[in-house]
Amino acid sequence: MSYRPTTTNDAGNAAPSDEHSQSVGPNGPLLLQDHYLIQKMAHFNRERVPERVVHAKGGGAFGVLEITEDVSQFTKAKLFQKGARTESLVRFSTVAGELGSADAARDPRGFAMKFYTEDGVYDLVGNNTPIFFVRDPQKFSDFIHSQKRRADNHLRDHNMQWDFWSLSPETAHQVTLLMTDRGTPASWRHINGYGSHTFLWYNAAGEKFWVKYHFKTDQGIKNLTREEADAAEHDLHIRDLYDAIKRGDHPSWTVQVQVMPFEDAADYRFNPFDLTKVWPHGDYPPITIGRWTLNRNPENYFAEIEQAAFEPSNLVPGIGASPDKMLQGRLFSYPDAHRYRIGPNYLQLPVNRPKNEVHTYNKDGAMAYYNSSDPVYAPNSMGGPVADPELWKDDSYEVAGEIVRSASTRHRDDDDYVQPRALWEKVLSGTDRDHLVGNIVAHATAPEVTGDMKKRVVEYWRNVHKDLGDRVAKGLSVNGS
């Protein structure tokens, strides 16, 4: 018989039994002194951390980012220098569904990446779409609430989804994509990933550029029809990714960036920091800079995927934030969510901890595995760490204006329907258009969608394109033109 280690408790003490609690006689009551039983039951009661409010259902894998082209003229970030190889982690997810929701549900897919660089962790939090439903974080929680469950009957409700969408015209671009077959991908291996937000890059000379990230799947885009998605296995995407990597079929993505000269943003024809819009490739063609490959499955899903914490505030020298309002909001909301969900020292967990040494003045708190040593304050004359502002001196730009609460109105093409209209007219094939109409009609014919709401749905799509709206009206049996 092969060697088997001795069972222990979490403190490493040998366990008294794997099967039997301590009792008064074989049939008597149990004893409070059975600390091993108490530990097992108490830990079991606490096995689940709160699920993510958004992106609850997901899976992921580890891999490597390889940079093959010279982009040092745009950024000094070391992970983007030619020849750099950076270990990384990705977590794919659905957005609105709970932890037990179906993988193939109609939903955007989260595409959150963590890069373990020599300058600390760099996180890129994106989706499989280059845009999002809203452009202002003031509306983010309301949007998510409209996609979740009702307060009275605890059911998902398509009527309140269309209520929010039809009152928020900026959603039209993302909802158009969502209602195509891109909303039901065949697997995580067959989706593109986008950083979605605009970011600042600056080079060693201090020159600045605006960039957008694109990760184009080398496996090709592959989607499910509505009928195929409805019939799909519940954990289709988790199983597909795990099995592919296990058999050595390592998925990969071609890494591209769009680069906008810093000065172009001021008078571009629409707000280039608006998360509901893409930069046309004719204006700023994507530049291939490398390849990203997933080659290792997690060994412990909970420790390495469920407790993985991604936050766009994790930046490295050479990369900064832009005035994108949604990005600005996420710089706070993501790390704050992790502090609540996992604990104040979530960055000390192995999956989140950087590869380089940490020198911080933060101390104590729940589950502090690593702690700062004296001195624990700054400034000090006791040899403690000292910040180096030179690393970040070019992470800045001038802003000016009156303090307001207002939508952006300073660009001539700031229209919420131009880009989804272009999708309908110039991008989607005839089959794509048929599926888009069918998916909209199927979604808006849920029993809870009222007659008045159906009329608003039709008007929403007529604003995108009259032909699209008329076809939706016919499918919903709504009169009017």
Phi, psi and omega in degrees: 000133183290157181295138175232132182290160180282134175297138176230168167278184185290345177269001180088003178283141180299134180282141181286332180194147174272344191235331192243131173282161178273129185222168174275097187073166184301330185244009185273180180291158181279161183253138176297336182287352178286080186296331180292317176298315181300316180297317181297315181292318181295320179292320179300321179295343184243019183295330185258121168283160177304136178290158178300138177297321176237150179064038185292319185263124180190183177202175183192186182197169179255157180194202183218137173262126180241124179262123186252348183238156181274113176239025180295341177289346181252326184211147174263002180302126188295326183291344179255017175273145184304131180092350181291140174235122186233125175296146186209167178225145173230144170236119174267154183195163162272163187265305192270332188288160178280181184301327182262014184286167183283138180298326187268012179299152177289113188187151167297162178246125174294146184218074187262128186240140177236127181243124183269084186270168178288347177257017182108177181287135171242122180252138175234110187255109183222196180223180175273009173236147182279002185224178180218173186287325185228162183245356183232129182296344175302330183261358188295310182295326177294317177301313181296319178300325180291338180265350183269216185256150178295157179282333185272304184258358177060037178242150170295149190218108180294333180297318180285335174295312179291331176299311180294312183300314185290338176268359183230083186300338179294347179283347192302321182296310182292320181295325176300312177298318181300323184275355168279181178290350173297339179286349178226073182294153180287328179196167174291333180290341186250031175237153169278159173238147181223139171291342174065301179293162168270138179236160176266130169246143173219142186264183184296336179272359180088004177286144188243149179214154172259139184224155169232141182261140176228132173242105186264122184297130176281349178276349184088150177289133178217125184237168174253146170287168179303318181293319178294321180294319180296331183264359187288157175300143185302318183252037185308310188285321177299314181295317183299313182294314181299313183294321181298314181292322180299323181272004177088009178269080189281116180290150181218162180224139172278127185265127180228156172226145165262134183240125177247125174307141187307318186289339183296333186296329188298322183232028175294158190288345167217169182295110184289353179259008181279117185289350178270004183231154173256159169274121178303136182294335177293332178277317183223087184297139176298139179248123178286129181236349181174197183219144181233126187233138173261125187225005182212128176280155173293149175269337179220106187301314184297312185290323190256340180243308182294326179265003175293135184237118182250139182207126182293351176283349175280095183242157178238158179307131184108348182226135178221176179276161175248177177284005176311117185298321179294320177297317180301318178293321182289335177302328176269314194291325184293305179297329178294322177298321180292321179299323179286313190284318187253325181132162186295340181252034181300334181284354176272349176295143185307320184291335182259343186287136179291162179282332180276169181290146178257129176232097187232159174260003172289144181212157173062204186090165182302136174060039176283104182275316173253139180229151177290152177254165180301141000281152183247031180210158177220142001285160178212164177245025186251016177087014179289169181297153182231133179294151178242089182300338181299329180296332187243012189298334182262004177277062184201156174199158183279139171227151180206153178150165178287144176285117185220169165243102190202152170283159177289129180228014189265002181243141190291336182250028177283076181236135185281349186249349183300311185286318174295330176295321177295324175302312182295317187279324194241342188251313186285139174283173177302318178295318178301318180295317179300316181292322178300311179299314181298320181291320177297312182298317180298319181292320185274359175258013172302147186304329185280350181282119185282165177298318178296322180293323178300322177295321177293325177298315179298315180298320178304313184281334174292329175295327176288308178197134184300318181298318179297313180297320180295321179291323175295319179301317179296318180293330180266000182058043178256126180281167178107156181216000000 
